Amino acid sequence: MELTPERLIAQLGAEPLRPAYLIAGPEPLRVLEAADAVRAQARAEGIGEREVFDADSRDFDWNQIAQSVSAMSLFASRRLLEVRLPSAKPGKDGSETIVEFCANPPQDVVLLITGDDWSRQHGGKWSEAIARVGHHAIAWALKPHELTDWVERRLRARGLRADRDAVQRLVERVEGNLLAAAQEIDKLVLLSDGDAIDLARMESYVADAARFDVFRLLDATLNGQSAQALRMLHGLRAEGEAVPALMGMVVMELQRAAALARVNAKGGNLAAEFKAQRVWDAKQAVYRRALQRHDAARWERFVAEAGRVDRIAKGRPRIGEEPADAWLALERLLIAVAEPRGGGFLAKSASAGT
């Protein structure tokens, strides 16, 4: 049965865990919270053993899953078997393994599959098999009017009351970023004294969180949202920010993406690299989407270009480099990162004298 992530969370406490769950979609916070709810319900039902498989490489051996399912647990009567499938495409071997599991699900195993992407073309016999014996929750990106309702529900769930104008102002501030919205609401819990929040109070509570901050700028860039990233960059400039103040975060994020790309190109353990780079679960989907757009060589080039932008901003171009507008150079770099053909755009902009 297909549900929204929120409906799945609401249902979990009302019924025993089903044999299988598929939670996928482009909205990482909704995927993460629904998967966390399944894990919490597993703990509540006394499931103390959890196995995690990262099926994000082309050479992943799905026989590992089949062997784990057939193996008896030495430590617990029931197990949670979690398969992280970022692309939400298990391939032929994976599909067969999942269909076989769902055809005769063992009583001692609960299967949880999570993915960072989804479209109507992703589904197939494997997802239909999960829907028959369990639940299938898709975390679609929220539309503007849905985001307003989502924020209102989350405020109420945290014990907060806010009028419609205050809610709308918060929605405008977070620019569609659910993770940012969740963080702002958690902050409101600490700041609010229990009274209803009107527009003026909402303004004062979130005034220190600039609408166009560098963290959201980089999230939009890595997510491939070039138009939104440019709006944020122009907002930062209008608010009086300076390019050198931004470049520390820009360079750090690009270096992190380059390190992940190197591991990915070699078929290494991307999950371990995420941990080494201290990238939390909700942010991993952002990087995975970015890695799909560019290869490792191009990420290295982006890092080098960021160094050039930093030198321009600080008035220290290398010998032979032409003076350039640091804001324009940064804008072109962010577009290059956000767009699938960004490498070509960067080459054109460099030849143009930026």
matplotlib code that plots the C-alpha trace (Angstrom):
import matplotlib.pyplot as plt

x = [0.0, 1.4, 1.3, 2.8, 5.7, 3.6, 0.7, 3.2, 4.6, 1.0, 0.1, 3.2, 2.1, -1.4, -0.3, 2.6, 5.4, 4.8, 7.4, 8.7, 8.8, 10.0, 10.6, 12.0, 11.8, 13.6, 12.8, 15.5, 14.0, 10.7, 12.6, 14.8, 12.0, 9.8, 12.7, 13.6, 10.0, 10.2, 13.5, 11.8, 8.9, 11.3, 12.9, 9.5, 8.6, 11.9, 13.9, 17.4, 19.4, 19.8, 21.9, 22.6, 23.6, 24.7, 23.6, 25.0, 27.7, 27.2, 29.0, 26.9, 26.3, 22.6, 23.4, 24.5, 20.8, 19.5, 22.2, 21.4, 17.7, 18.2, 20.7, 19.5, 20.2, 22.5, 21.4, 17.7, 14.5, 13.8, 16.0, 15.6, 17.3, 18.0, 19.0, 20.1, 19.5, 20.2, 19.1, 16.0, 16.8, 17.8, 18.5, 17.7, 19.4, 18.0, 14.5, 14.6, 15.9, 13.2, 10.4, 11.6, 11.7, 8.1, 6.7, 7.4, 8.6, 10.3, 8.7, 11.9, 13.0, 11.6, 13.0, 13.4, 14.6, 15.3, 16.1, 17.0, 15.1, 11.8, 9.7, 6.9, 9.5, 11.3, 8.6, 8.2, 7.5, 9.8, 8.0, 4.6, 5.7, 6.6, 3.3, 1.4, 3.0, 4.0, 4.0, 5.4, 5.9, 7.0, 8.5, 7.7, 9.0, 6.3, 4.4, 4.2, 0.7, 1.7, 4.7, 2.5, 0.4, 3.5, 4.9, 1.6, 1.4, 5.0, 4.4, 1.4, 3.3, 6.0, 3.3, 3.5, 0.7, 1.2, -1.3, -1.4, 0.7, 3.4, 3.5, 3.7, 6.6, 8.5, 7.7, 9.1, 12.3, 13.2, 12.8, 11.3, 14.1, 12.4, 15.5, 15.9, 12.2, 12.6, 15.7, 13.8, 10.8, 13.1, 14.6, 11.2, 10.5, 13.4, 12.5, 8.7, 7.1, 4.0, 1.9, 0.6, 3.2, 2.0, 3.8, 5.7, 7.0, 7.9, 9.9, 11.8, 12.4, 13.9, 15.6, 19.0, 18.6, 19.2, 16.8, 19.7, 22.3, 25.4, 24.3, 21.1, 22.9, 25.2, 22.3, 20.5, 23.7, 24.4, 20.8, 21.0, 18.7, 20.7, 17.9, 17.3, 21.0, 21.4, 18.5, 20.2, 23.5, 22.0, 20.3, 23.5, 25.1, 22.2, 22.5, 26.1, 28.0, 31.5, 32.7, 35.7, 33.3, 31.5, 34.4, 35.4, 32.2, 32.1, 35.7, 34.9, 31.8, 33.5, 36.4, 34.0, 32.2, 35.5, 36.6, 33.3, 33.6, 37.1, 35.8, 32.7, 34.9, 37.0, 33.9, 34.8, 32.6, 30.7, 28.8, 32.1, 33.3, 30.1, 30.9, 34.5, 33.4, 30.8, 27.9, 24.7, 22.0, 19.6, 22.3, 23.6, 20.9, 22.0, 25.6, 24.5, 22.5, 25.5, 27.8, 25.5, 25.9, 29.8, 32.7, 35.6, 37.8, 35.3, 34.9, 38.6, 38.3, 35.5, 37.8, 40.6, 38.2, 37.0, 40.6, 40.8, 37.6, 39.0, 42.1, 40.1, 38.0, 41.1, 42.8, 45.6, 45.3, 48.2, 50.7, 49.0, 45.5, 43.3, 41.4, 37.8, 34.5, 34.6, 30.7, 30.4, 33.2, 31.4, 28.1, 29.5, 31.1, 27.8, 26.0, 28.7, 28.2, 24.4, 24.1, 24.8, 26.9, 28.6, 32.1, 31.4, 29.9, 32.9, 35.3, 33.3, 33.3, 37.0, 37.8, 35.6, 37.9, 36.2]
y = [0.0, 3.4, 6.1, 9.5, 9.4, 11.3, 8.8, 5.9, 7.4, 7.8, 4.2, 2.6, 2.6, 1.4, -1.9, -4.4, -4.0, -5.4, -7.6, -4.9, -1.1, 1.0, 4.7, 6.8, 10.2, 13.5, 15.0, 13.8, 14.9, 13.1, 10.0, 10.1, 10.8, 8.0, 5.5, 6.6, 5.9, 2.4, 1.9, 3.2, 0.9, -2.0, -1.2, -0.9, -4.4, -5.8, -6.0, -5.4, -6.6, -4.4, -5.1, -2.3, -2.8, 0.1, -1.0, 2.1, 0.5, -1.2, -4.3, -4.7, -8.4, -8.9, -12.5, -10.9, -10.0, -13.4, -15.1, -12.7, -13.4, -17.2, -17.0, -17.5, -14.8, -15.6, -12.7, -11.9, -13.6, -10.8, -8.6, -5.4, -5.7, -2.2, -1.7, 1.8, 2.2, 5.8, 5.5, 3.5, 1.2, -2.3, -3.6, -7.1, -9.0, -6.7, -6.9, -10.7, -10.8, -8.4, -10.2, -13.5, -12.1, -10.7, -13.9, -15.7, -13.2, -14.8, -14.1, -13.1, -10.4, -6.9, -5.4, -1.6, -0.1, 3.6, 5.6, 9.2, 9.4, 8.4, 8.8, 6.8, 5.0, 3.7, 1.3, -2.3, -5.8, -5.3, -2.2, -3.8, -6.8, -4.6, -2.8, -6.1, -7.3, -4.0, -0.3, 1.9, 5.6, 8.2, 11.5, 13.9, 17.4, 19.6, 22.2, 25.7, 25.3, 21.9, 23.4, 25.8, 22.9, 20.9, 23.8, 24.3, 20.6, 20.6, 23.6, 22.0, 18.8, 20.8, 22.5, 25.8, 28.0, 30.5, 32.6, 32.2, 35.3, 34.1, 30.6, 32.2, 34.3, 31.3, 29.4, 32.4, 32.4, 28.7, 28.9, 25.4, 23.7, 21.3, 20.7, 24.5, 24.7, 21.9, 23.6, 27.0, 25.3, 23.6, 27.0, 28.4, 25.8, 27.2, 30.9, 30.8, 31.3, 29.3, 32.2, 32.3, 33.6, 36.4, 37.9, 40.5, 37.8, 35.5, 38.3, 38.8, 35.1, 34.4, 37.8, 36.4, 33.7, 35.6, 34.5, 34.1, 32.4, 30.6, 27.2, 27.3, 28.8, 25.7, 23.3, 24.8, 24.6, 21.0, 20.1, 21.5, 24.4, 27.0, 29.7, 29.5, 29.6, 32.7, 34.4, 33.6, 34.8, 38.1, 38.3, 37.9, 40.6, 42.9, 42.3, 43.5, 40.2, 40.0, 37.3, 36.4, 35.7, 33.2, 31.4, 29.4, 27.4, 27.2, 25.7, 23.3, 22.0, 21.6, 19.8, 17.5, 16.7, 16.1, 13.6, 11.8, 11.8, 10.2, 7.4, 6.9, 6.8, 4.0, 2.0, 2.6, 2.6, 5.9, 5.3, 5.2, 8.3, 10.1, 9.2, 10.3, 13.6, 14.1, 14.3, 13.5, 11.3, 14.0, 15.8, 12.7, 12.8, 16.3, 15.1, 12.0, 14.1, 16.4, 13.4, 12.2, 15.4, 15.5, 13.1, 13.3, 15.2, 18.0, 18.3, 18.8, 21.5, 23.1, 23.2, 24.8, 27.4, 28.2, 28.9, 31.3, 33.1, 33.4, 35.0, 37.4, 38.4, 39.1, 41.1, 38.5, 37.2, 35.0, 36.4, 36.6, 36.5, 39.3, 41.3, 40.1, 40.7, 38.3, 38.2, 37.3, 34.6, 33.1, 33.2, 31.3, 28.7, 28.0, 27.7, 25.3, 23.1, 23.2, 22.4, 19.0, 20.7, 23.0, 22.1, 23.5, 26.6, 27.1, 26.8, 29.4, 31.8, 31.4, 32.1, 35.2, 36.7, 36.1]
z = [0.0, -0.9, 1.8, 2.4, 4.9, 7.5, 7.2, 7.5, 10.7, 12.1, 11.3, 12.7, 16.4, 15.5, 13.9, 14.2, 11.8, 8.4, 6.6, 4.2, 3.8, 0.9, 1.7, -1.1, -2.7, -3.4, 0.0, 2.3, 5.6, 5.0, 4.0, 7.1, 9.6, 8.2, 8.2, 11.8, 12.8, 11.4, 13.3, 16.5, 16.1, 15.6, 18.9, 20.6, 19.4, 20.8, 17.6, 18.8, 15.9, 12.8, 9.6, 7.2, 3.5, 1.3, -2.2, -3.9, -6.1, -9.4, -8.2, -5.0, -4.5, -3.7, -2.6, 0.7, 1.3, 0.4, 2.7, 5.6, 5.2, 5.3, 8.2, 11.7, 14.2, 17.1, 19.2, 18.6, 17.5, 15.0, 12.9, 11.0, 7.6, 6.1, 2.5, 1.5, -2.2, -3.1, -6.8, -5.8, -8.7, -7.5, -11.0, -12.2, -9.3, -6.7, -8.0, -8.0, -4.5, -3.2, -5.0, -3.7, -0.1, -0.4, -1.9, 1.3, 4.0, 7.0, 10.3, 11.9, 9.4, 8.6, 5.4, 5.1, 1.8, 1.5, -1.5, -2.3, -5.6, -7.1, -10.2, -11.8, -13.8, -10.7, -9.7, -11.0, -9.8, -6.8, -5.4, -6.1, -4.2, -1.2, -1.4, -1.2, 2.0, 3.5, 2.9, 0.2, 1.2, -1.3, -0.1, -3.0, -2.8, -1.3, -3.4, -2.0, -0.5, 0.9, 2.6, 4.5, 5.8, 6.6, 8.7, 10.5, 11.4, 12.6, 14.7, 16.4, 16.9, 18.8, 20.9, 19.1, 17.9, 15.1, 13.0, 9.2, 8.5, 10.8, 9.2, 5.8, 6.8, 8.0, 4.8, 2.8, 5.0, 4.4, 0.6, 0.4, 2.4, 4.8, 6.9, 7.4, 8.3, 10.9, 12.4, 12.6, 14.3, 16.8, 17.6, 18.1, 20.7, 22.7, 22.1, 22.5, 25.9, 25.0, 23.6, 20.1, 17.6, 15.4, 12.4, 14.5, 16.9, 14.1, 12.5, 15.7, 16.3, 12.9, 12.3, 13.1, 10.4, 7.2, 4.4, 2.0, 4.1, 2.7, 4.0, 2.0, -0.9, -1.0, -0.5, -3.5, -5.6, -4.8, -5.4, -8.9, -8.2, -10.1, -10.3, -6.5, -5.8, -7.9, -6.1, -2.8, -4.0, -5.1, -1.7, 0.1, -2.0, -1.3, 2.4, 2.4, 2.5, 1.0, -1.3, 1.0, 3.9, 1.8, 0.2, 3.3, 3.2, -0.6, -0.7, 2.2, 0.5, -2.8, -1.3, 0.5, -2.7, -4.5, -1.8, -2.1, -5.9, -5.7, -3.5, -5.7, -8.9, -7.5, -6.4, -2.7, 0.3, 0.0, 3.2, 5.1, 3.4, 4.3, 7.9, 7.6, 6.1, 8.9, 6.5, 8.4, 6.9, 5.9, 3.9, 2.1, -0.6, -1.6, -2.2, -4.0, -6.5, -7.0, -7.6, -10.4, -12.3, -12.4, -12.4, -10.0, -12.4, -12.7, -8.9, -8.7, -11.2, -9.2, -6.2, -8.2, -9.6, -6.1, -5.1, -8.1, -7.0, -3.5, -4.9, -7.0, -4.0, -1.9, -4.7, -5.1, -8.6, -9.9, -12.3, -15.7, -14.4, -15.5, -12.9, -12.6, -10.7, -7.8, -7.5, -11.2, -10.9, -7.9, -9.7, -12.7, -10.4, -8.6, -11.9, -13.1, -10.0, -10.2, -13.9, -15.5, -18.2, -15.8, -16.9, -20.4, -18.9, -16.7, -19.6, -21.6, -18.6, -18.1, -21.7, -21.5, -18.9, -15.6]

ax = plt.figure().add_subplot(projection="3d")
ax.plot(x, y, z, "-o")
ax.set_aspect("equal")
plt.show()
